[in-house]
């Protein structure tokens, strides 16, 4: 009987320890865009992280201009699949009309983009989230991308 209580105690202690260990959630890693224009890298965070399929997502981004960012520049956030097809609705906003941003942004000057809302696709498998600031010719001036597998 005592042996049964000892095993039960050890089992309950083990289960309690397993439940007490926090889950190791990895933050989504945004990296430089693979682009011939070699734009500067945006610092991007998302909430929730990791994103939930089919749910709203808030994107916060900031960066330092390496080239001038002038009137007509846009902020773009979009989910794409492995074939670079746009998934869902892309967010395209005028950069210079954002709160706290005054154009032109000179090289070396930092900027913070107000939060962007976007809806994640129904499935995040083999997708990527791209966030960029593009000039009037749609060339990226600052960019970051995260891949979801």
Secondary structure, 3 states (H helix, E strand, C coil): CHHHHHHHHHHHHHHHHHHHCCCCCCCCCCECCCCCCCCEECEEEEECCCCCCCCEEEEEEEEECCCCECCCCEEEEEEEECCCCEEEEEEEEECCCCCCCCCCECCCCEEEEEEEEEECCCCCCCEEEEEEEECCCCCEEEEEEEEEC
